[in-house]
Amino acid sequence: MRIARFTLGSDPRYALVEGEGESAELVVISGDPLYMPVQPTGERVRLEADGVRLLAPVIPRSKIVAVGRNYADHAAELGNDLPTTPLLFFKPNTSVIGPDDPISLPAWSQHVEHEGELAVVIGKVTKDVTPERALDHVFGFTIANDVTARDVQRAESQWARAKGFDGSCPIGPWIVPGLDVDDLEITVEVNGQSRQHGRTSQMVFDVPYLISFISEAFTLLPGDVILTGTPAGVGPIVHRDVVDVRIEEIGTLRNPVLRR
């Protein structure tokens, strides 16, 4: 099952995505599936119909908790040691954009990079959960790009500005509930050229452990998002680039890059 959030000349709605390619359809459902059982309304819309726009499948009600240096090769490529516990930081919900929305490069940075990641969408209030029970609190999984102003990150001891600016968190194209994420392929291409490649099995701290660890410090609320770290191969993005983040069994998150 794939759950999308979309608009068609009206307020945002939710739908199940059925089929592939040009035959894919949005099966419209009532209400917000985070809080209501999935109930089709009977309306169906072609995914590629004129006027259909996919949105970020979730806007976190509370927070995005991101994990740094969770792949050994990525930590090494930036000259960092592996953390002994998960390295956490926040991105505000104003950083979220959806599929095909432009990543707007901030005027105060001259070196912005892509970081493709598996994202976890929380489905229940979660506090002090054990790793063994952690996945019971997950609504589903999607794709994120932890866009980073690398020059600012290196210059400032806190990462809030470098990683939290408007548009620095593309999410999408949809949420996949019930997915086994132990060993999924992650790739990133820029203008069709391969940049990043890894597998979720290479995470230093796996998804259940991350959820448990984070919930010890912060109560996770339905709709909160956890970014699980990025594999090696991060690199710069510039005006008019197109970034594709692909995760096996989920799909592709595509965003153009603009310098306004």
N, C-alpha and C positions, 0 to 999 in steps of 0.2 A: 504494500500500500504506500502511495505517495500523497502527501497532503500539501497543497499549494494555497497561497493567498494571492488574490488577483483583483483587478478592477476592470470594468468594462463600461466606462462612462458613468460610473456610480460609486457609491461607497465600497470600500474593500469587502470582499467576500472570500469564503474558503471553499475548496473543492478537492475531490479526489482526482488524481491524474490517471487516466486509463489509456493504454496504447502507447505507441512510439511514433516519432517522426511526424509526418504530415497528417497521419490518422489519429494522433493523440487528441483526447478530449478531456475537458474539465467537467466532472460530475459535481454540480454545485451541492453543497451541504448547508444545513441551517446552523447558525450560531458559530461559536468559537470552539473547535474541537479540544482545546485545552481544558475546557470547563463543561462541555456537553457531549453526550454520545454522538457519534457520527451518524447523521440522518440525512440521506439524499433528499433533495427537494423535488426531483424529477426533471430539473432543468439541466441541459447538457450544452456545452459550448466548445467549439473547436479551439484547441490551444493556440493555433496560428490564425484564428479569425481576426479580421480587422478590428482594431480597438482594444484587443485583449492585452493586458500588461501584467506580467508576473511581478509581484512585490516581494520584499523580504518576507519569508514565511512566518517570521515571528519578530515582533518588536519587544525586547525584554522589558517586563514590567518594572524590574528592579535593577538588574545589573548583568554585565558580561564579565565573567571571571576568566582571565586568560592565563596560560601556563607558558613560561619561558624556558628555553633550553631543555626541552623534553625529548629531543633526539640527539644522540651523542655526536653524530656527524655534523649537525647544525651548530652545536656548541663549539665544536672544534674549528669549524670554518670561520667563526667569529673570534677565535682565540680565547674562548672561555672554558673554565673547568665545568664539569658536570655538577649540578647542585645535589646536595645530599638529601634535601627534601624539595617538594615542588616549589618552584619560583613563581609566585602569583602577582598579578597586577590586574587593574580594572580598565575596561573601556566603557564609556558612557553609551546610553542607548541612542544618543544623537549621532554616534559614529556609524550607525547601521544604514546601509543602503541595500537595494535589491539587485536582482539579475538585470544586466544591461544598463544599470544606472552608472553614470560616469564617476570614476575616482578622480576627484578634483585635487590636484597637487597644491599644497599650501604655499603661499608666496614666501614664507619664512624658512622653507627648506629647499635645498638644491640636490638632495639625494634621498629619494623615496624608493622603498623596496617592497616587493611582494612576499607574502608568506602564506602559502596554502595550508589549510588545516581542517581536520575533522572537528565538527562542532556538535556538542551535546545539548539538547533542549530538555530542560527539567519539566516534569509533569506534575509533581506533588511537592508540598511543603517538605523540605528535607533538612534535618538537623541531626548531627551525630549518628549518621547512618554507617553501618559496617560495610566493608567492601563486598561482603557476601550478599547484602541486601540492596546495594547501591543501584543496580540496574532496574530494580522494581520502581524506582523513582524517576526513571527516564521516560519522557514522552516520545522522543525519537532523535534522529541524527540528521544533520545537514552539512553543508560545506561553508567554510568561511575563508576570508583572506585578511589576515592580520597585517594590514598595510602599515608600514613603519617609516617614519622620517628618520633614517639611519644617522644622518649627521647630527640631528638634534638629540637622538638617543645617546650618542657617544659624548655629547657635550654637557648633558644634564644628568644629575644623579638620579632623578625621578623620571619615570617613563610616561607620565600622564600626557604631556604635550606631543611627544613623538609617536605615541600609539593611540591616542584618544581623540584626535582631531576629527572634525566633521567628515564623514565619508570614508573613514579609515577601517570600516568593518563591513565589507560586502558579505551578505549571507544569502544562501539559496542553492538551487532554485526552488526546492521543496524540502519537506521533512519526511523521513522514512522511519516509521516506528518499527520496533521489533527486529532491528538489524543486528546481526553478529558482526561486531567491528574489531574482532581480535586480530585480523590479518587482511586488511584492505589496502589496495594500491592507491597511492596519492601521487598525482602528477600536476605540474604547472607548466604551461606553455605561454610564451609571450610572442605575439605575432606568428604563431605556429611553430616557434622554435622551443625545443625542450629546455627547461630550466631546472625544475625540481623533480625528484623521483624518490619515493620511499614507500614504506609499508607501515601500517599502524602497529604491527608486531614489533617494530623497532623503537617504540616509545620507551623511555626510561621508566616512567610511571604509567601504568595502564589506566583505562577509563574508570573501572570500579574504584581503584585506589584514589584517583584524583577526586572523584565525587565525595568519597568518604573524608579525605583530608580537608577538602574545602569546607565541607559541612561542619567540621569541628569548629571552624572560626566564624563562618557566615551561614545564617539560615538561607537556604536556597528556596526560591518561590517559583510557582508554575510560570513558565515562560522565560526564566533566567537561562542564560546560555554560558556554556563552558567551552573555551577554545583550548584544544589539547596539545598545542605545539606544532612545530613545522619541521619537515625533514631538510636535509642539506640542499643547497643550490639556490638560496635566496639571491636576488639580484635587482638592479635598478629598473624602474619603470619611468618612462618619459612621455611627454605630450604625444598623443595619437597612437600610443601602444594599445593593444588589446590583450587582456590577461584571461586565460582559461585555467581554472582550477578544476581538476577532475578527481573524483573519488569513486572507486569501484562500487557498484551496487547502489550508488546514489545518483550520479549524473555529472553535469558540468555547470559551473558557475562562471559566467563570462561578464567582464566589465571593461569598457573602454577607459582610457586615461586622458584627462584634459588638464592643461595649464591655462587657467582663465586669466 
